[in-house]
Structures are given as structure tokens and as C-alpha cells.
Amino acid sequence: MTVLTLARPFDMTLSAVSQHLKHLLAVGIVKVRSEGRQRFYRLNAKPLKAVADWVGQYERFWTDKLEALRDHLDENPT
């Protein structure tokens, strides 16, 4: 999508959206292709998968801990 298309749903200037895209491009979350004067951005989800996998470990850990706490509180009402 172009910057204009990406910016349309947001209450932001094109400049602000461009700055965000610049940062996302720098960390590899988006890729860009130029056609004439237009630049087309697309999502590169691969780096986000690594983040999701890392967060998923903690999600499983805390789910188990919170379930254990719930079981303990159910067994030991105050």
C-alpha cells in the first residue's frame, strides 16, 4: 500500500505515517517497492513471528501460574 492508503484510516499527517514507516522499515517489519514516484509498503511478518514466539513462552508460564493460583484460592477460601 502507499503511504496515502495507509494513512487514510488514521488521524495523522502523511509525514507522521512516513516517519512510522521509516522506523518499521529500519527494523525489517515492512518492505518497500518503488514504482515511479510512488512507494508501496508491505508487511514482513517474519520478525513479528519471533516476537510472538517469545511472548508465547511467557503467556504459557503466566496462564499456568494463574490457573494454579485460582485452584489454590478455590481450595482455600478465606
N, C-alpha and C positions, 0 to 999 in steps of 0.2 A: 504494500500500500504506500501511497505517497504521504508526505507529512500533512498535507491538507486533509486527506481522507482520515488519517489517524487522529488529527486534532479536532475534527468536526464534533464528536460527542462530548468534548471536554470544554470547560470554561477556562481555557488557557490560550495564550498567544501562540502563534506559529513558532515564534522564537523560543518560547519555553519548551514546546514539544520537541523542537530540533535539539535543544540542549539535552533533554532527557534521552533522545535517541542517540546522541553523541556518546553519552555515558554507557548506554546499553550496547552500542557498537564496540566501544573500547573493551568491554568485558566479554564480548562474544555472544551476547544474548540475542542480538539482531544481526542480520547481514544486509548489505545494501548492494543494489544493482543500479547502474546509471543507464538511462535511455534518453539521449539528447540532453535537455535541461532538467529533466525530472530524475529524481532518485526514488527507487522503490525499495522499501524495507520489508523484510520478512523475519519471522521469529525463528530462532535457532534454539530449540528446546533442549538440546543435549546438555548444556551446562546446568539447566534447571533440574534435570533428572538427578544429577549428583547431589544437589541441594535437597531435593525431595527424599532421596535415599538416606541422607544423613539425618534429616529431621525425622524420618520414619523410625529410625532407631530409638529416638527419644520419645516419640509418640507411643511406641510399644511399651517402653520402660514405664512411662507415667500411667498408661492405661492399666498395666498390671499392678502398679503401686496403689492407684486409686481404687481399683477393684478390691484389693486386699484390705485397704482402709475401710471401705464400705462393709465388707464382710465382718471385719473386727467390730465396727460400730453396731452392726445388726445383732451380733452375738453378745455385745456388752453394752446394752442401753444404759443411759445414766438416769 
